[in-house]
Structure formats: C-alpha cells, structure tokens
Amino acid sequence: MIKAFEALDDAGQEALARDLEEVFESWNTSDDGTLVVTGEHLEVVAVRR
C-alpha cells in the first residue's frame, strides 16, 4: 500500500486516500467514532530462530 501511494502524484494520493476512507467507512460497524471492521481471515507471520 505504501509503495502504491508513493508512486502517485499529489492528486492521485488525495484520490486514493479519499477512496480508502470511503471503503473503510462503508464497512465500519462502530457508532462511537472509532473504526471497527470485521475480517474474514487471519494472517499469521512466524519467525524461526
């Protein structure tokens, strides 16, 4: 996500940020000003030592 954002010009960054905010708000189940989004999968990262 960071690479995609950095590859855009200022107008593109603003548009992407606006689009992402719309997506997050459409899935937000909170009514107290926080962001709560239900996920359907879990990603686990393990480091072997």
C-alpha positions in Angstrom: 0.0 0.0 0.0 2.8 2.4 0.8 4.6 1.8 -2.5 1.3 2.4 -4.4 0.7 5.6 -2.5 4.2 6.9 -3.0 4.0 6.1 -6.8 1.2 8.6 -7.2 1.3 12.4 -7.6 -0.4 14.7 -5.1 -3.8 14.5 -6.8 -3.6 10.7 -7.0 -2.6 10.4 -3.4 -5.6 12.5 -2.3 -7.9 10.5 -4.5 -6.6 7.2 -3.2 -6.9 8.4 0.4 -10.5 9.5 -0.2 -11.4 6.2 -1.8 -9.9 4.2 1.0 -11.7 6.3 3.6 -15.0 5.6 1.8 -14.3 1.9 1.8 -13.4 1.8 5.5 -16.4 3.9 6.4 -18.7 1.6 4.3 -17.6 -1.4 6.3 -17.3 0.3 9.7 -19.7 -1.2 12.3 -18.8 1.2 15.1 -21.1 4.1 16.1 -18.7 5.8 18.5 -16.2 7.5 16.1 -13.8 4.6 16.1 -13.1 2.1 13.2 -14.3 -1.5 13.7 -14.2 -3.7 10.6 -14.8 -7.4 10.8 -12.3 -9.6 9.0 -12.8 -12.9 7.4 -9.3 -14.3 7.6 -6.3 -14.2 9.9 -2.7 -13.7 8.7 0.0 -15.2 10.9 3.7 -14.4 10.5 6.1 -16.7 12.2 9.8 -16.1 12.6 12.1 -19.1 13.2 15.1 -18.5 15.5 
